[in-house]
Amino acid sequence: KWDPVLTERVMGLLKPFLKGWHRAEVRGLENFPVGGALVVANHSGGLFPMDVPVFASGFYEKFGFERPVYTLSHDMLMVGPTGAFFKKTGFIPASHKNADEALRSGG
């Protein structure tokens, strides 16, 4: 289950890196719908794509941590010692069913 407190801590740790190194900017969030929305990114970062952290940083900065950003992810992140961490920070196994449930939940 998504943990907003842990997510806020993680985003706080990532923010200096995202803003300082990547100098990333997320625009157009004022047009974001109130309910669930699907954001599709072209991640070309190899093993460490930064599209999700960059988007999530901008999203949480604008909307706060009451509303989750769910990320469809590869199964390898969801097993082993990292599984619980990723689940608590909004990652869910990539499937049509999980995407549908996340959208319907408003995330």
C-alpha positions as a Python dict, from the first residue, in 0.01 Angstrom:
ca = {
    (1, 'K'): (0, 0, 0),
    (2, 'W'): (118, 350, -88),
    (3, 'D'): (279, 534, 204),
    (4, 'P'): (260, 914, 161),
    (5, 'V'): (500, 981, 450),
    (6, 'L'): (772, 757, 305),
    (7, 'T'): (710, 895, -43),
    (8, 'E'): (751, 1251, 85),
    (9, 'R'): (1080, 1158, 254),
    (10, 'V'): (1213, 990, -61),
    (11, 'M'): (1111, 1283, -280),
    (12, 'G'): (1280, 1521, -35),
    (13, 'L'): (1603, 1325, -73),
    (14, 'L'): (1576, 1315, -453),
    (15, 'K'): (1474, 1678, -504),
    (16, 'P'): (1823, 1835, -483),
    (17, 'F'): (1950, 1581, -738),
    (18, 'L'): (1651, 1628, -969),
    (19, 'K'): (1663, 2008, -953),
    (20, 'G'): (2040, 2049, -937),
    (21, 'W'): (2175, 1782, -1169),
    (22, 'H'): (1891, 1739, -1415),
    (23, 'R'): (1749, 2091, -1381),
    (24, 'A'): (1419, 1929, -1468),
    (25, 'E'): (1099, 2123, -1510),
    (26, 'V'): (743, 1989, -1520),
    (27, 'R'): (497, 2216, -1698),
    (28, 'G'): (122, 2204, -1756),
    (29, 'L'): (17, 2058, -1422),
    (30, 'E'): (-250, 2327, -1394),
    (31, 'N'): (-432, 2132, -1668),
    (32, 'F'): (-425, 1805, -1475),
    (33, 'P'): (-769, 1653, -1408),
    (34, 'V'): (-901, 1607, -1055),
    (35, 'G'): (-947, 1229, -1086),
    (36, 'G'): (-710, 968, -1218),
    (37, 'A'): (-497, 1037, -1523),
    (38, 'L'): (-258, 835, -1733),
    (39, 'V'): (81, 992, -1803),
    (40, 'V'): (297, 809, -2055),
    (41, 'A'): (667, 888, -2073),
    (42, 'N'): (938, 787, -2316),
    (43, 'H'): (1205, 679, -2075),
    (44, 'S'): (1542, 648, -2236),
    (45, 'G'): (1758, 635, -1927),
    (46, 'G'): (1866, 273, -1957),
    (47, 'L'): (1860, 107, -1617),
    (48, 'F'): (1783, 431, -1432),
    (49, 'P'): (1522, 631, -1623),
    (50, 'M'): (1446, 958, -1447),
    (51, 'D'): (1106, 1030, -1602),
    (52, 'V'): (909, 905, -1302),
    (53, 'P'): (1107, 1086, -1030),
    (54, 'V'): (1112, 1407, -1236),
    (55, 'F'): (737, 1398, -1299),
    (56, 'A'): (654, 1291, -943),
    (57, 'S'): (866, 1572, -800),
    (58, 'G'): (673, 1833, -998),
    (59, 'F'): (338, 1668, -927),
    (60, 'Y'): (391, 1645, -551),
    (61, 'E'): (529, 1999, -539),
    (62, 'K'): (205, 2128, -694),
    (63, 'F'): (-54, 1894, -539),
    (64, 'G'): (105, 1770, -217),
    (65, 'F'): (121, 1412, -95),
    (66, 'E'): (-249, 1343, -45),
    (67, 'R'): (-280, 1208, -399),
    (68, 'P'): (-51, 925, -513),
    (69, 'V'): (146, 894, -832),
    (70, 'Y'): (128, 526, -924),
    (71, 'T'): (398, 390, -1152),
    (72, 'L'): (359, 75, -1357),
    (73, 'S'): (686, -108, -1313),
    (74, 'H'): (875, -416, -1417),
    (75, 'D'): (831, -722, -1197),
    (76, 'M'): (1201, -722, -1104),
    (77, 'L'): (1147, -413, -887),
    (78, 'M'): (859, -575, -703),
    (79, 'V'): (1040, -883, -569),
    (80, 'G'): (1322, -935, -325),
    (81, 'P'): (1448, -677, -79),
    (82, 'T'): (1338, -375, -285),
    (83, 'G'): (978, -489, -338),
    (84, 'A'): (825, -344, -21),
    (85, 'F'): (1003, -10, -70),
    (86, 'F'): (883, 33, -427),
    (87, 'K'): (525, -69, -338),
    (88, 'K'): (515, 186, -56),
    (89, 'T'): (636, 462, -288),
    (90, 'G'): (367, 400, -551),
    (91, 'F'): (514, 140, -785),
    (92, 'I'): (275, -135, -896),
    (93, 'P'): (337, -437, -1120),
    (94, 'A'): (270, -342, -1482),
    (95, 'S'): (-53, -499, -1606),
    (96, 'H'): (-375, -381, -1767),
    (97, 'K'): (-567, -475, -1451),
    (98, 'N'): (-337, -278, -1219),
    (99, 'A'): (-340, 24, -1451),
    (100, 'D'): (-721, 19, -1458),
    (101, 'E'): (-744, -10, -1078),
    (102, 'A'): (-496, 275, -1027),
    (103, 'L'): (-689, 502, -1264),
    (104, 'R'): (-1021, 420, -1101),
    (105, 'S'): (-877, 491, -755),
    (106, 'G'): (-796, 846, -863),
    (107, 'G'): (-419, 794, -860),
}
